[in-house]
Amino acid sequence: MSTTGSRQIIEALSLTRAAFSEYGDVIETDGARHFAINGGRATRFDDLATVDTAEAGGLPSISIFRSVPVPHPVVLSVMERHPWASQAIIPMNGAACLIVVAPPGPFDASRIRAFLAGPGQGVNYRRGVWHHPLLALHRIGDFLVVDRKGAGENCEVVDLDPTMQITVTLPVAAIRGSRQLSNESQESDFVGKSNAAAPSKSDTSA
């Protein structure tokens, strides 16, 4: 992390269990305890995260968030935390995301850290951990979310100081991947529009 004038620049790190341990769990199959099930036709990767939702009678809830991608460099605007429960974010269909966190306790912008979730990686924020709302990368993505439902206010939000612009930079490979996906998406849109404009034989037959 570096600070220049009124700007704070954070470099996104690779997401590993060791680096993320202060903030929660990394949800991935690599290195996870596993065993065969269903007569050997499947493998269970077991106990990947701790779901913590029981405070004040809360119950676990499963949702899907659909998020549009953010541009690079990523400018941070707010941070939030859930004082009564954990929250798991699990990318679906190859979706990618940026994970931005700060330790529990009074919010301190100088302690913000960022991680790039690679293919097959999700996270489970421990209760009280500050994090930025979902930051999808490259394209629209669906994310499976496991958090709390029940009475009480379980989301605290803090607006970041507008006089201190905080940005996150991605590794070069991630930026290239974003541009490639963007180009592919534009080409796909062009092909789709061209096909829609060209009449079929049935359209032109008398």
C-alpha positions in Angstrom: 0.0 0.0 0.0 1.2 3.5 -0.8 0.0 7.0 0.0 0.5 9.9 -2.5 -0.9 13.3 -1.5 -4.6 12.7 -0.9 -4.5 9.3 -2.6 -4.1 5.9 -1.0 -3.2 3.1 -3.5 -3.7 -0.5 -2.5 -2.3 -3.4 -4.5 -4.5 -6.5 -4.6 -2.7 -9.6 -3.3 -3.3 -13.2 -4.2 -6.0 -14.8 -2.0 -4.6 -17.5 0.3 -5.8 -19.0 3.6 -2.8 -17.7 5.5 -3.1 -14.1 4.2 -6.8 -14.0 4.8 -6.9 -15.7 8.2 -7.4 -12.5 10.1 -10.7 -11.8 8.2 -12.3 -15.2 7.8 -12.2 -18.3 5.6 -11.1 -18.9 2.0 -13.6 -21.2 0.4 -11.7 -23.5 -2.1 -11.0 -27.1 -2.8 -7.2 -26.8 -2.9 -5.8 -28.2 0.3 -9.2 -28.9 1.8 -10.1 -32.1 3.7 -12.0 -34.4 1.3 -13.3 -37.9 1.0 -15.3 -40.0 -1.5 -19.1 -40.1 -1.3 -22.0 -41.5 -3.3 -20.4 -44.8 -4.0 -17.2 -43.1 -5.2 -18.9 -41.1 -7.9 -18.3 -37.8 -6.0 -15.8 -36.1 -3.7 -16.9 -34.1 -0.7 -14.6 -31.1 0.2 -15.7 -30.8 3.8 -16.2 -28.0 6.3 -14.8 -25.2 4.2 -16.1 -22.3 6.3 -17.9 -21.6 9.6 -21.4 -20.2 9.2 -22.2 -18.0 12.2 -25.8 -16.6 12.1 -27.4 -17.7 15.4 -27.0 -14.4 17.3 -30.3 -13.0 18.5 -32.2 -15.9 16.9 -30.9 -15.4 13.4 -31.1 -18.1 10.8 -28.8 -18.9 7.8 -30.1 -17.5 4.4 -28.9 -18.4 0.9 -29.2 -15.9 -1.8 -27.7 -15.1 -5.3 -26.3 -11.6 -6.0 -25.9 -10.6 -9.6 -23.3 -7.8 -9.9 -22.0 -5.7 -12.8 -18.2 -5.4 -13.1 -16.3 -2.4 -11.7 -13.7 -0.5 -13.8 -10.0 -0.5 -13.2 -8.5 1.0 -11.1 -11.2 0.3 -8.5 -12.2 3.3 -6.5 -13.5 2.5 -3.0 -16.5 4.4 -1.7 -17.9 2.6 1.4 -17.1 -0.2 3.8 -19.6 -2.3 5.8 -19.7 -5.0 8.5 -22.2 -7.4 9.8 -21.9 -7.4 13.7 -24.2 -10.4 14.2 -23.2 -12.9 11.6 -20.7 -14.2 9.1 -21.2 -13.7 5.3 -20.0 -16.0 2.6 -19.5 -14.9 -1.0 -19.0 -17.7 -3.5 -18.6 -16.9 -7.2 -20.6 -19.0 -9.7 -20.1 -19.8 -13.4 -16.5 -18.6 -13.4 -17.3 -15.1 -12.0 -14.3 -13.2 -10.5 -14.2 -10.7 -7.8 -12.1 -8.3 -5.7 -12.1 -8.8 -1.9 -11.5 -5.6 0.1 -11.3 -5.9 3.9 -10.2 -4.2 7.2 -10.0 -5.8 10.7 -12.9 -5.8 13.2 -13.1 -2.9 15.7 -13.2 0.8 15.0 -12.8 1.3 11.3 -9.3 2.4 10.2 -8.8 3.2 6.5 -5.1 2.8 6.7 -5.6 -1.0 7.5 -7.6 -1.7 4.3 -6.3 -4.7 2.4 -7.3 -6.2 -1.0 -7.2 -9.7 -2.4 -7.9 -11.0 -5.9 -10.1 -14.1 -5.7 -8.9 -16.6 -8.4 -10.9 -19.2 -10.2 -12.7 -21.5 -7.7 -12.2 -19.2 -4.7 -14.8 -17.7 -2.4 -14.6 -16.1 1.0 -16.5 -16.2 4.3 -16.2 -12.9 6.2 -16.0 -13.4 10.0 -18.6 -11.4 11.9 -17.6 -7.8 12.5 -15.0 -7.8 9.7 -15.1 -4.6 7.6 -15.5 -5.3 3.8 -16.4 -3.4 0.7 -19.7 -4.4 -1.0 -19.4 -6.9 -3.8 -16.8 -6.0 -6.4 -17.3 -8.1 -9.5 -14.5 -8.1 -12.2 -14.4 -8.5 -15.9 -18.1 -9.2 -16.6 -21.6 -9.5 -15.0 -21.3 -12.3 -12.4 -23.6 -14.3 -10.1 -22.4 -15.0 -6.5 -23.9 -17.4 -4.0 -24.3 -15.6 -0.7 -24.7 -17.3 2.7 -25.6 -14.8 5.5 -28.1 -14.1 8.2 -31.9 -13.4 8.2 -33.8 -12.4 11.3 -34.7 -9.4 13.5 -32.3 -6.6 14.1 -29.9 -4.5 12.1 -27.0 -6.6 10.9 -25.3 -4.1 8.5 -23.3 -1.1 9.5 -21.9 1.1 6.8 -19.2 3.8 6.9 -18.6 6.2 4.0 -15.0 6.7 3.1 -13.4 10.1 3.4 -14.1 11.8 0.0 -10.9 13.9 0.4 -8.8 10.7 0.4 -9.3 8.8 -2.8 -8.6 5.1 -2.1 -8.0 2.9 -5.1 -7.1 -0.7 -5.7 -4.8 -1.8 -8.5 -5.0 -5.3 -10.0 -2.1 -7.5 -11.1 -1.2 -7.0 -14.8 -2.5 -10.5 -15.7 -5.9 -9.6 -14.2 -6.1 -6.4 -16.2 -5.3 -8.2 -19.4 -8.0 -10.8 -18.6 -10.5 -8.0 -18.1 -9.7 -6.4 -21.4 -9.9 -9.7 -23.2 -13.3 -10.6 -21.8 -14.5 -7.1 -22.6 -13.4 -7.5 -26.3 -15.0 -10.9 -26.5 -18.2 -9.5 -25.1 -18.2 -6.7 -27.7 -17.6 -9.2 -30.5 -20.4 -11.4 -29.2 -22.8 -8.4 -29.1 -21.8 -7.5 -32.7 -22.3 -11.0 -33.9 -25.6 -11.2 -32.2 -26.9 -7.9 -33.6 -25.6 -8.9 -37.1 -27.5 -12.2 -36.9 -30.6 -10.5 -35.7 -30.5 -8.0 -38.6 -30.0 -10.7 -41.3 -33.4 -12.2 -42.4 -33.7 -15.9 -42.6 -35.0 -17.8 -45.7 -38.4 -18.2 -44.0 -38.5 -14.4 -43.5 -37.9 -13.7 -47.2 -40.0 -16.4 -48.7 -43.3 -15.5 -50.4 
